[in-house]
Amino acid sequence: QVQLVESGGGLVQAGDSLRLSCVASGESFSRYTMAWFRQRPGNEREFVSNIKWSAGWSKHADSVKGRFTISRDYAKNTLYLQMNSLKPDDTAVYYCAADGKVAWATAFTYDQYEYWGQGTQVTVSS
C-alpha cells in the first residue's frame, strides 16, 4: 500500500521561504508521477507542480513558476517543494500526490492521482 507523508508546513511572512517534504513508501516509484497540489479555503484542490519520478522532468503552475521548485531524492523516496518569495495568496493546505498510470505531461487535475498524503498547512502573513 502506497503511503505519502508530508511535512514542512508552517506560518511564515510574505517573502519568506519554506521547503515541503513528502516521504513515499510502499512500492517502487520508478514509473510514477508525483505532484503537489494545494487547497485554499472554499476552493478546489489545484495543481502546483508535478515530476516524472524516474526522469526528473517537471512542470509548474503559472502562479508559482519562478518561485516554487519541485524536486525528488530518488534514493530517499522523498519529494520536495521549495517555495520562495511566498505570498499571502499561497496560504493553503498542500498535498503530496502520486499515481503510477497517469501521463506526466498531462497530469494536472486532482482526479488523475490515486494516492494522497494527509496535507500540511502553509500560512503566509502579510
Accessible surface in RSA format (square Angstrom, percent):
REM  Atomic radii and reference values for relative SASA: ProtOr
REM  Chains: A
REM  Algorithm: Lee & Richards
REM  Probe-radius: 1.40
REM  Slices: 20
REM RES _ NUM      All-atoms   Total-Side   Main-Chain    Non-polar    All polar
REM                ABS   REL    ABS   REL    ABS   REL    ABS   REL    ABS   REL
RES GLN A   1   172.89  96.7 118.71  86.8  54.19 129.0  56.27 119.8 116.62  88.5
RES VAL A   2    10.08   6.6   1.21   1.1   8.87  21.4   1.21   1.1   8.87  24.1
RES GLN A   3   110.87  62.0 106.94  78.2   3.93   9.4  19.80  42.1  91.07  69.1
RES LEU A   4    10.02   5.6   0.43   0.3   9.58  24.1   0.43   0.3   9.58  25.8
RES VAL A   5    85.38  56.2  83.59  75.7   1.78   4.3  83.59  72.6   1.78   4.8
RES GLU A   6     6.53   3.8   0.00   0.0   6.53  15.6   0.00   0.0   6.53   5.3
RES SER A   7    61.46  51.9  57.09  76.2   4.37  10.1  41.56  88.5  19.90  27.9
RES GLY A   8    34.74  42.8   0.00   N/A  34.74  42.8  22.82  62.6  11.92  26.7
RES GLY A   9    28.55  35.2   0.00   N/A  28.55  35.2   2.29   6.3  26.26  58.8
RES GLY A  10    29.14  35.9   0.00   N/A  29.14  35.9  28.88  79.3   0.26   0.6
RES LEU A  11   133.65  74.4 102.80  73.5  30.85  77.6 102.80  72.2  30.85  83.0
RES VAL A  12    21.15  13.9  15.62  14.1   5.53  13.3  21.15  18.4   0.00   0.0
RES GLN A  13   120.82  67.6 120.73  88.2   0.09   0.2  26.37  56.1  94.46  71.6
RES ALA A  14    49.14  45.2  27.73  42.8  21.41  48.7  28.06  39.5  21.08  55.8
RES GLY A  15    54.02  66.6   0.00   N/A  54.02  66.6  29.33  80.5  24.69  55.3
RES ASP A  16    60.94  42.7  56.12  55.9   4.83  11.4  12.64  29.8  48.30  48.2
RES SER A  17    58.89  49.8  39.01  52.1  19.88  45.8  22.31  47.5  36.59  51.3
RES LEU A  18    32.05  17.9  27.26  19.5   4.79  12.0  32.05  22.5   0.00   0.0
RES ARG A  19   130.26  54.7 114.33  58.3  15.92  37.9  25.95  35.5 104.31  63.2
RES LEU A  20     0.00   0.0   0.00   0.0   0.00   0.0   0.00   0.0   0.00   0.0
RES SER A  21    20.80  17.6  20.77  27.7   0.02   0.1   8.02  17.1  12.77  17.9
RES CYS A  22     0.00   0.0   0.00   0.0   0.00   0.0   0.00   0.0   0.00   0.0
RES VAL A  23    76.58  50.4  75.24  68.1   1.34   3.2  75.24  65.4   1.34   3.6
RES ALA A  24     2.91   2.7   0.08   0.1   2.83   6.4   0.08   0.1   2.83   7.5
RES SER A  25    51.03  43.1  48.61  64.9   2.42   5.6  38.05  81.0  12.98  18.2
RES GLY A  26    49.24  60.7   0.00   N/A  49.24  60.7  19.32  53.0  29.92  67.0
RES GLU A  27    71.06  40.8  48.83  36.9  22.22  52.9  34.91  67.5  36.14  29.5
RES SER A  28    79.61  67.3  60.93  81.3  18.68  43.0  55.16 117.5  24.45  34.3
RES PHE A  29     3.79   1.9   0.00   0.0   3.79   9.9   0.00   0.0   3.79  10.8
RES SER A  30    47.40  40.1  42.79  57.1   4.61  10.6  20.53  43.7  26.87  37.6
RES ARG A  31   140.54  59.0 122.54  62.5  18.00  42.9  67.29  92.0  73.25  44.4
RES TYR A  32     5.39   2.5   4.94   2.8   0.45   1.2   0.00   0.0   5.39   6.7
RES THR A  33     2.97   2.1   2.76   2.8   0.22   0.5   0.00   0.0   2.97   4.5
RES MET A  34     0.02   0.0   0.02   0.0   0.00   0.0   0.02   0.0   0.00   0.0
RES ALA A  35     0.00   0.0   0.00   0.0   0.00   0.0   0.00   0.0   0.00   0.0
RES TRP A  36     0.00   0.0   0.00   0.0   0.00   0.0   0.00   0.0   0.00   0.0
RES PHE A  37     0.41   0.2   0.41   0.3   0.00   0.0   0.41   0.3   0.00   0.0
RES ARG A  38     4.07   1.7   4.07   2.1   0.00   0.0   0.00   0.0   4.07   2.5
RES GLN A  39    58.72  32.8  54.66  39.9   4.06   9.7  11.23  23.9  47.49  36.0
RES ARG A  40    45.44  19.1  44.54  22.7   0.89   2.1  18.01  24.6  27.43  16.6
RES PRO A  41   122.33  89.2  93.04  84.8  29.29 106.5 105.57  87.2  16.76 104.2
RES GLY A  42    91.09 112.3   0.00   N/A  91.09 112.3  44.75 122.8  46.33 103.8
RES ASN A  43    79.35  54.7  66.52  64.3  12.83  30.9  15.33  36.9  64.02  61.9
RES GLU A  44   128.72  73.9 116.84  88.4  11.89  28.3  51.39  99.4  77.34  63.1
RES ARG A  45    64.50  27.1  54.78  27.9   9.71  23.1   5.80   7.9  58.70  35.6
RES GLU A  46    53.18  30.5  48.70  36.8   4.48  10.7  28.45  55.0  24.73  20.2
RES PHE A  47    28.52  14.3  19.32  12.0   9.19  23.9  19.32  11.7   9.19  26.3
RES VAL A  48     0.51   0.3   0.38   0.3   0.13   0.3   0.51   0.4   0.00   0.0
RES SER A  49     0.00   0.0   0.00   0.0   0.00   0.0   0.00   0.0   0.00   0.0
RES ASN A  50     0.00   0.0   0.00   0.0   0.00   0.0   0.00   0.0   0.00   0.0
RES ILE A  51     4.43   2.5   4.43   3.3   0.00   0.0   4.43   3.2   0.00   0.0
RES LYS A  52    63.28  30.9  63.28  38.8   0.00   0.0  24.45  22.0  38.83  41.4
RES TRP A  53     2.61   1.0   2.61   1.3   0.00   0.0   0.03   0.0   2.58   4.2
RES SER A  54    53.55  45.3  33.56  44.8  19.99  46.1  22.74  48.4  30.81  43.2
RES ALA A  55    45.71  42.0  12.70  19.6  33.01  75.1  21.71  30.6  24.00  63.6
RES GLY A  56    26.57  32.8   0.00   N/A  26.57  32.8   8.03  22.0  18.55  41.5
RES TRP A  57   142.51  57.2 137.17  66.4   5.34  12.5 117.78  62.8  24.73  40.1
RES SER A  58    47.11  39.8  22.60  30.2  24.51  56.5   0.59   1.3  46.51  65.2
RES LYS A  59    70.74  34.5  65.97  40.5   4.77  11.4  21.55  19.4  49.19  52.4
RES HIS A  60    37.67  20.6  24.49  17.0  13.18  33.7  12.20  12.6  25.46  29.6
RES ALA A  61    21.08  19.4  13.90  21.4   7.18  16.3  21.08  29.7   0.00   0.0
RES ASP A  62   122.52  85.8  98.99  98.5  23.53  55.6  38.65  91.0  83.87  83.6
RES SER A  63    63.74  53.9  40.29  53.8  23.45  54.0  48.93 104.2  14.81  20.8
RES VAL A  64     0.47   0.3   0.42   0.4   0.05   0.1   0.47   0.4   0.00   0.0
RES LYS A  65   127.09  62.0 106.43  65.3  20.66  49.2  67.85  61.1  59.24  63.1
RES GLY A  66    83.28 102.7   0.00   N/A  83.28 102.7  43.81 120.2  39.47  88.4
RES ARG A  67    32.91  13.8  28.78  14.7   4.13   9.8  26.48  36.2   6.42   3.9
RES PHE A  68     4.62   2.3   0.00   0.0   4.62  12.0   0.00   0.0   4.62  13.2
RES THR A  69    74.58  53.0  74.01  75.0   0.56   1.3  45.92  61.7  28.66  43.3
RES ILE A  70     7.17   4.1   0.00   0.0   7.17  17.3   0.00   0.0   7.17  19.5
RES SER A  71    48.74  41.2  47.22  63.0   1.52   3.5  33.54  71.4  15.20  21.3
RES ARG A  72    63.89  26.8  46.18  23.5  17.71  42.2   1.11   1.5  62.78  38.0
RES ASP A  73    42.60  29.8  37.13  37.0   5.47  12.9  12.26  28.9  30.34  30.3
RES TYR A  74   107.33  50.1  98.43  56.0   8.91  23.2  78.34  58.9  28.99  35.7
RES ALA A  75   100.41  92.3  59.17  91.3  41.24  93.8  68.62  96.6  31.79  84.2
RES LYS A  76   140.93  68.8 122.33  75.1  18.60  44.3  77.75  70.0  63.18  67.3
RES ASN A  77    44.87  30.9  44.87  43.4   0.00   0.0   7.50  18.0  37.37  36.1
RES THR A  78    10.50   7.5  10.50  10.6   0.00   0.0   4.31   5.8   6.18   9.3
RES LEU A  79     0.06   0.0   0.00   0.0   0.06   0.2   0.00   0.0   0.06   0.2
RES TYR A  80    31.23  14.6  31.23  17.8   0.00   0.0  15.56  11.7  15.67  19.3
RES LEU A  81     0.00   0.0   0.00   0.0   0.00   0.0   0.00   0.0   0.00   0.0
RES GLN A  82    58.20  32.5  58.12  42.5   0.08   0.2  29.07  61.9  29.13  22.1
RES MET A  83     0.00   0.0   0.00   0.0   0.00   0.0   0.00   0.0   0.00   0.0
RES ASN A  84    59.62  41.1  59.62  57.6   0.00   0.0  15.07  36.3  44.55  43.1
RES SER A  85    61.78  52.2  56.44  75.3   5.34  12.3  21.42  45.6  40.36  56.5
RES LEU A  86     2.26   1.3   0.00   0.0   2.26   5.7   0.00   0.0   2.26   6.1
RES LYS A  87   102.53  50.0 102.16  62.7   0.37   0.9  55.12  49.6  47.40  50.5
RES PRO A  88    60.96  44.4  53.23  48.5   7.73  28.1  53.59  44.2   7.37  45.8
RES ASP A  89    94.07  65.9  85.13  84.7   8.94  21.1  33.03  77.7  61.04  60.9
RES ASP A  90     1.77   1.2   1.77   1.8   0.00   0.0   0.00   0.0   1.77   1.8
RES THR A  91    34.52  24.6  32.52  33.0   2.00   4.8  30.48  40.9   4.04   6.1
RES ALA A  92     0.91   0.8   0.00   0.0   0.91   2.1   0.91   1.3   0.00   0.0
RES VAL A  93    41.86  27.5  41.65  37.7   0.21   0.5  41.65  36.2   0.21   0.6
RES TYR A  94     0.00   0.0   0.00   0.0   0.00   0.0   0.00   0.0   0.00   0.0
RES TYR A  95    31.87  14.9  31.87  18.1   0.00   0.0   7.17   5.4  24.70  30.4
RES CYS A  96     0.00   0.0   0.00   0.0   0.00   0.0   0.00   0.0   0.00   0.0
RES ALA A  97     0.00   0.0   0.00   0.0   0.00   0.0   0.00   0.0   0.00   0.0
RES ALA A  98     0.00   0.0   0.00   0.0   0.00   0.0   0.00   0.0   0.00   0.0
RES ASP A  99    13.53   9.5  13.04  13.0   0.48   1.1   0.13   0.3  13.40  13.4
RES GLY A 100    14.77  18.2   0.00   N/A  14.77  18.2   1.90   5.2  12.86  28.8
RES LYS A 101   177.41  86.5 143.21  87.9  34.20  81.4 113.18 101.9  64.23  68.4
RES VAL A 102    28.59  18.8   8.72   7.9  19.87  47.9  16.87  14.7  11.72  31.8
RES ALA A 103    62.33  57.3  49.42  76.3  12.91  29.4  58.58  82.5   3.75   9.9
RES TRP A 104    44.05  17.7  38.78  18.8   5.27  12.4  38.78  20.7   5.27   8.5
RES ALA A 105    47.63  43.8  40.42  62.4   7.21  16.4  40.42  56.9   7.21  19.1
RES THR A 106    87.78  62.4  79.49  80.6   8.29  19.8  68.30  91.7  19.48  29.4
RES ALA A 107     0.00   0.0   0.00   0.0   0.00   0.0   0.00   0.0   0.00   0.0
RES PHE A 108    79.91  40.0  73.14  45.3   6.78  17.6  73.14  44.3   6.78  19.4
RES THR A 109    71.06  50.5  67.88  68.8   3.17   7.6  66.47  89.3   4.59   6.9
RES TYR A 110    95.40  44.5  93.66  53.3   1.73   4.5  55.86  42.0  39.54  48.7
RES ASP A 111   114.03  79.9  77.89  77.5  36.14  85.5  36.49  85.9  77.54  77.3
RES GLN A 112    60.05  33.6  45.67  33.4  14.37  34.2  26.91  57.3  33.13  25.1
RES TYR A 113    10.66   5.0   0.00   0.0  10.66  27.7   1.03   0.8   9.64  11.9
RES GLU A 114   104.08  59.8  76.02  57.5  28.06  66.8  35.33  68.3  68.75  56.1
RES TYR A 115    44.97  21.0  43.02  24.5   1.95   5.1  17.73  13.3  27.24  33.6
RES TRP A 116    71.88  28.8  42.60  20.6  29.28  68.8  33.12  17.7  38.77  62.9
RES GLY A 117     9.35  11.5   0.00   N/A   9.35  11.5   1.88   5.2   7.47  16.7
RES GLN A 118   115.67  64.7  82.41  60.2  33.26  79.2  71.04 151.2  44.63  33.8
RES GLY A 119    12.49  15.4   0.00   N/A  12.49  15.4   0.63   1.7  11.86  26.6
RES THR A 120    18.44  13.1  13.51  13.7   4.92  11.7   7.33   9.8  11.10  16.8
RES GLN A 121    87.17  48.7  77.84  56.9   9.33  22.2  48.82 103.9  38.35  29.1
RES VAL A 122     0.00   0.0   0.00   0.0   0.00   0.0   0.00   0.0   0.00   0.0
RES THR A 123    46.83  33.3  46.83  47.5   0.00   0.0  35.41  47.6  11.42  17.3
RES VAL A 124     6.67   4.4   0.00   0.0   6.67  16.1   0.00   0.0   6.67  18.1
RES SER A 125    44.43  37.5  37.99  50.7   6.44  14.8  37.17  79.2   7.25  10.2
RES SER A 126   125.91 106.4  68.75  91.7  57.16 131.7  54.95 117.0  70.96  99.4
END  Absolute sums over single chains surface
CHAIN  1 A     6206.4       4771.8       1434.6       3231.6       2974.8
END  Absolute sums over all chains
TOTAL          6206.4       4771.8       1434.6       3231.6       2974.8
